Amino acid sequence: MKMIEAIIQPDKLQLVKQELREIGVSKMTVFRVKGCGQQMGYTESYRGRTFEVNLLPKVCMRIAVNDGFVQETVDAIIKASRSGTIGDGKIFVHPLEQCIRIRTGETGADAIG
């Protein structure tokens, strides 16, 4: 079992969800985050004052998958979110020690589904 964490551009979320749905992955947690990488932000002027904006809006997705779905899931995220420009995001794959479905008490691969 693995936990896939993808940080992507907010406007790519619907495309990524659609691509994941096509390979049979529909369970995920999504939340808004802010961060910076190589982009290093930008400067903006407002009422004569200059501001440095270095934390940019992103979307973080967490998807728990069984070992057989890891590469397929990663490939789907890349396919849907890659634009070829700085700021496309990152994907992290973590080992998932335990998974328990609260409703049924199922554990491991059965709990992930």
C-alpha positions as CSV (number, residue, x, y, z in Angstrom):
1,M,0.0,0.0,0.0
2,K,1.2,3.5,-0.8
3,M,0.1,7.0,-0.2
4,I,0.4,9.2,-3.2
5,E,0.6,12.9,-2.5
6,A,0.4,15.2,-5.5
7,I,0.8,19.0,-5.4
8,I,-0.7,20.4,-8.6
9,Q,-2.0,23.7,-10.2
10,P,-5.6,24.4,-9.1
11,D,-6.8,24.6,-12.7
12,K,-5.6,21.1,-13.4
13,L,-7.7,19.4,-10.6
14,Q,-10.7,18.5,-12.8
15,L,-8.5,17.1,-15.5
16,V,-6.6,15.0,-12.9
17,K,-9.8,13.7,-11.3
18,Q,-11.2,12.8,-14.8
19,E,-8.0,10.9,-15.7
20,L,-8.0,9.1,-12.3
21,R,-11.6,8.1,-12.8
22,E,-10.8,6.6,-16.2
23,I,-8.3,4.2,-14.5
24,G,-10.7,3.3,-11.7
25,V,-9.3,5.5,-8.9
26,S,-12.0,7.6,-7.3
27,K,-11.1,7.8,-3.6
28,M,-9.0,10.8,-2.7
29,T,-8.6,13.7,-0.3
30,V,-8.1,17.2,-1.8
31,F,-7.3,20.4,-0.1
32,R,-6.0,23.9,-1.0
33,V,-2.4,24.7,0.0
34,K,0.1,27.5,-0.7
35,G,3.7,27.0,-1.5
36,C,6.7,27.9,-3.6
37,G,9.3,26.0,-5.5
38,Q,11.4,27.1,-8.5
39,Q,8.8,29.8,-9.4
40,M,9.9,31.8,-6.3
41,G,6.7,33.9,-6.6
42,Y,6.2,37.3,-8.2
43,T,5.9,40.9,-7.3
44,E,2.7,42.9,-7.5
45,S,1.9,46.6,-7.1
46,Y,-1.2,47.8,-5.3
47,R,-1.9,51.5,-4.6
48,G,1.7,52.4,-5.2
49,R,3.2,49.8,-3.0
50,T,5.1,46.7,-4.2
51,F,4.4,43.3,-2.6
52,E,6.3,40.1,-3.0
53,V,4.0,37.1,-3.4
54,N,6.0,34.0,-2.8
55,L,3.4,31.5,-1.6
56,L,1.3,30.6,-4.6
57,P,-2.0,28.7,-4.5
58,K,-1.8,25.0,-5.2
59,V,-4.0,21.9,-4.7
60,C,-2.7,18.9,-2.7
61,M,-4.3,15.5,-3.4
62,R,-3.8,12.4,-1.2
63,I,-4.6,9.1,-2.7
64,A,-4.2,5.7,-1.0
65,V,-3.6,2.9,-3.5
66,N,-2.7,-0.7,-3.4
67,D,0.8,-1.5,-4.7
68,G,-0.5,-2.6,-8.2
69,F,-2.0,0.8,-8.9
70,V,0.9,3.1,-7.9
71,Q,2.6,3.6,-11.3
72,E,-0.8,3.8,-13.2
73,T,-2.0,6.5,-10.7
74,V,1.3,8.5,-10.9
75,D,1.2,8.3,-14.7
76,A,-2.4,9.5,-14.8
77,I,-1.6,12.5,-12.6
78,I,1.4,13.4,-14.7
79,K,-0.6,13.1,-18.0
80,A,-3.4,15.4,-16.8
81,S,-1.3,18.0,-14.9
82,R,1.8,18.5,-17.0
83,S,2.0,21.7,-19.0
84,G,5.7,21.8,-19.4
85,T,6.3,25.0,-17.4
86,I,7.7,25.7,-14.0
87,G,5.1,25.2,-11.3
88,D,3.4,22.0,-12.6
89,G,3.9,20.5,-9.2
90,K,5.4,17.4,-7.5
91,I,4.3,13.9,-6.7
92,F,5.5,12.1,-3.5
93,V,5.0,8.3,-3.0
94,H,5.0,7.2,0.7
95,P,4.8,3.7,2.1
96,L,1.4,3.2,3.9
97,E,1.8,1.1,6.9
98,Q,-1.8,0.6,7.8
99,C,-5.2,1.4,6.5
100,I,-8.5,0.8,8.4
101,R,-12.0,1.4,7.1
102,I,-13.9,2.7,10.1
103,R,-17.3,1.7,8.9
104,T,-16.5,-2.0,8.4
105,G,-13.3,-2.6,10.3
106,E,-11.6,-3.9,7.1
107,T,-7.8,-3.4,7.1
108,G,-5.0,-3.3,4.6
109,A,-5.7,-3.7,0.9
110,D,-9.3,-4.5,1.5
111,A,-9.8,-1.2,3.3
112,I,-8.4,0.8,0.4
113,G,-10.7,-0.9,-2.1
